[in-house]
Amino acid sequence: MKFEIAHEFDIPLDAIELAVLSPRLIEQVAPRLPDMETVTQTEHTLSNGVLERVWSFAAKVKVPEFAKTYVTREMLRWEERSTYDLKKHRATWTVVPKLKPEWQRYFHAEGTYSLVPRGDGSARIVRGELSLAVRVVRTVAERLIVNEVKKTFEAEAGALRDLATLV
């Protein structure tokens, strides 16, 4: 399933970019995700104009009784790994579930996001692709997961706005 999310900012690209690079961004994002048990930054390295960042997530959701045999707590934990290139104003990202290696092949999510100037402001364009290789519930599950991905990027957009106005 492919998706695209766009966020418009009435803030110049360079200010939004400073917010993207901030090691404090996670502190602004986490409180905006009430359905998460934990949201932590496990890596933040800026070197030669490239930011390597890893955020770790654990969802706080009540698994329905009928699904408890299929959905384990570890299935509700993942890492978002992103690499942001300052020269290109572009990031690549992947979502890696914290599952047994043999189960990881059933899930794949990756994409890009770009910061682009728009008049006096800027925009962030997020493009992604997600696939879940399970029968029967695949389409419904993919839609639910994409909805959660969108919530995370919405929370980050709000945090970027707040941080960019502070810098």
C-alpha positions as CSV (number, residue, x, y, z in Angstrom):
1,M,0.0,0.0,0.0
2,K,1.5,3.3,-1.1
3,F,0.7,6.6,0.7
4,E,1.6,10.3,0.7
5,I,1.2,12.9,3.4
6,A,1.9,16.6,2.9
7,H,2.4,19.2,5.7
8,E,2.5,22.9,4.9
9,F,4.4,25.3,7.2
10,D,4.3,29.0,7.2
11,I,7.9,28.8,8.4
12,P,11.0,29.0,6.2
13,L,12.7,25.7,5.2
14,D,15.9,26.5,7.1
15,A,14.0,26.9,10.4
16,I,12.0,23.6,9.8
17,E,15.3,21.9,8.9
18,L,16.9,23.1,12.2
19,A,13.9,21.5,14.0
20,V,14.4,18.3,12.1
21,L,18.0,18.2,13.2
22,S,17.2,19.0,16.8
23,P,18.0,16.2,19.3
24,R,15.1,17.6,21.3
25,L,12.5,16.8,18.6
26,I,11.6,13.5,20.2
27,E,10.7,15.4,23.4
28,Q,8.1,17.4,21.4
29,V,6.8,14.4,19.5
30,A,6.3,11.8,22.3
31,P,3.5,13.7,24.2
32,R,1.6,14.1,21.0
33,L,1.2,10.3,20.7
34,P,-1.1,9.2,23.5
35,D,-1.5,5.7,22.1
36,M,2.2,5.0,22.6
37,E,3.5,3.4,25.8
38,T,7.0,4.6,25.0
39,V,8.7,6.8,22.3
40,T,12.4,7.1,22.7
41,Q,15.4,8.2,20.7
42,T,18.1,5.6,20.6
43,E,20.4,7.3,18.1
44,H,21.0,10.8,16.9
45,T,24.2,11.4,15.0
46,L,24.9,14.4,12.8
47,S,28.1,14.0,10.7
48,N,29.2,15.5,7.3
49,G,25.7,16.9,6.7
50,V,23.9,13.7,7.3
51,L,21.7,13.0,10.3
52,E,21.3,9.3,11.4
53,R,18.3,8.9,13.7
54,V,16.6,6.0,15.4
55,W,13.3,6.3,17.3
56,S,11.9,3.4,19.2
57,F,8.1,3.0,19.7
58,A,5.9,0.7,21.8
59,A,2.2,1.0,21.3
60,K,-0.2,1.1,24.2
61,V,-3.3,-0.6,22.7
62,K,-5.7,-3.2,24.1
63,V,-5.5,-6.2,21.9
64,P,-9.0,-7.7,21.4
65,E,-9.6,-11.1,23.0
66,F,-10.0,-12.9,19.6
67,A,-6.6,-11.5,18.4
68,K,-4.5,-12.3,21.5
69,T,-3.4,-15.6,20.2
70,Y,-2.0,-13.9,17.1
71,V,-0.9,-10.5,18.2
72,T,1.9,-10.4,20.8
73,R,3.3,-7.5,22.8
74,E,6.5,-7.6,20.7
75,M,4.4,-7.1,17.6
76,L,3.5,-3.7,19.0
77,R,7.1,-2.5,19.1
78,W,9.2,-1.1,16.3
79,E,12.0,1.3,15.3
80,E,11.9,4.1,12.8
81,R,15.3,4.6,11.3
82,S,15.9,7.6,9.2
83,T,18.8,9.3,7.4
84,Y,18.4,13.0,6.6
85,D,20.7,14.6,4.0
86,L,21.1,18.4,4.6
87,K,22.2,19.1,1.0
88,K,19.2,17.4,-0.5
89,H,16.7,18.4,2.2
90,R,15.6,14.8,2.0
91,A,15.3,11.8,4.3
92,T,14.9,8.1,3.8
93,W,13.2,6.1,6.5
94,T,12.4,2.5,7.3
95,V,10.3,0.9,10.0
96,V,11.8,-2.2,11.5
97,P,9.5,-4.3,13.8
98,K,11.1,-5.6,16.9
99,L,10.1,-9.2,16.1
100,K,11.9,-12.5,15.8
101,P,14.0,-12.4,12.6
102,E,11.9,-15.1,11.0
103,W,8.8,-12.9,11.4
104,Q,10.3,-9.7,10.1
105,R,9.9,-10.9,6.5
106,Y,6.1,-10.4,6.9
107,F,6.3,-6.7,7.3
108,H,7.9,-4.0,5.2
109,A,7.7,-0.2,5.5
110,E,9.9,2.4,3.9
111,G,9.8,5.8,2.3
112,T,11.1,9.3,2.0
113,Y,10.4,12.8,3.1
114,S,11.5,16.0,1.5
115,L,11.4,19.6,2.7
116,V,10.6,22.0,-0.1
117,P,10.3,25.8,-0.1
118,R,6.8,27.1,-0.7
119,G,6.6,30.9,-1.1
120,D,7.5,32.4,2.3
121,G,7.1,29.0,3.9
122,S,7.9,25.4,3.3
123,A,6.3,21.9,3.0
124,R,7.2,18.4,4.0
125,I,6.2,15.7,1.6
126,V,6.2,12.2,3.0
127,R,5.9,9.2,0.7
128,G,5.8,5.7,1.8
129,E,5.1,2.1,1.0
130,L,3.9,-0.5,3.5
131,S,3.2,-4.2,3.0
132,L,2.0,-6.8,5.4
133,A,2.3,-10.4,4.1
134,V,-0.5,-12.0,6.0
135,R,-3.7,-13.6,4.6
136,V,-7.2,-12.6,5.3
137,V,-6.7,-9.4,7.3
138,R,-3.9,-7.9,5.1
139,T,-5.9,-5.0,3.6
140,V,-7.6,-4.0,6.9
141,A,-4.3,-4.4,8.8
142,E,-2.3,-2.3,6.3
143,R,-4.9,0.5,6.5
144,L,-4.7,0.5,10.3
145,I,-0.9,0.6,10.2
146,V,-0.8,3.4,7.6
147,N,-3.3,5.3,9.8
148,E,-0.8,5.0,12.8
149,V,2.1,6.0,10.6
150,K,0.1,9.1,9.6
151,K,-0.6,9.9,13.2
152,T,3.1,9.7,13.9
153,F,4.0,12.1,11.0
154,E,1.2,14.5,12.1
155,A,2.7,14.5,15.6
156,E,6.1,15.2,14.2
157,A,4.8,18.0,12.0
158,G,3.2,19.7,15.1
159,A,6.5,19.3,16.9
160,L,8.5,20.7,14.0
161,R,6.2,23.8,14.0
162,D,6.7,24.3,17.7
163,L,10.5,23.8,17.6
164,A,10.9,25.9,14.5
165,T,9.3,28.9,16.1
166,L,11.6,28.6,19.1
167,V,14.8,28.6,17.1
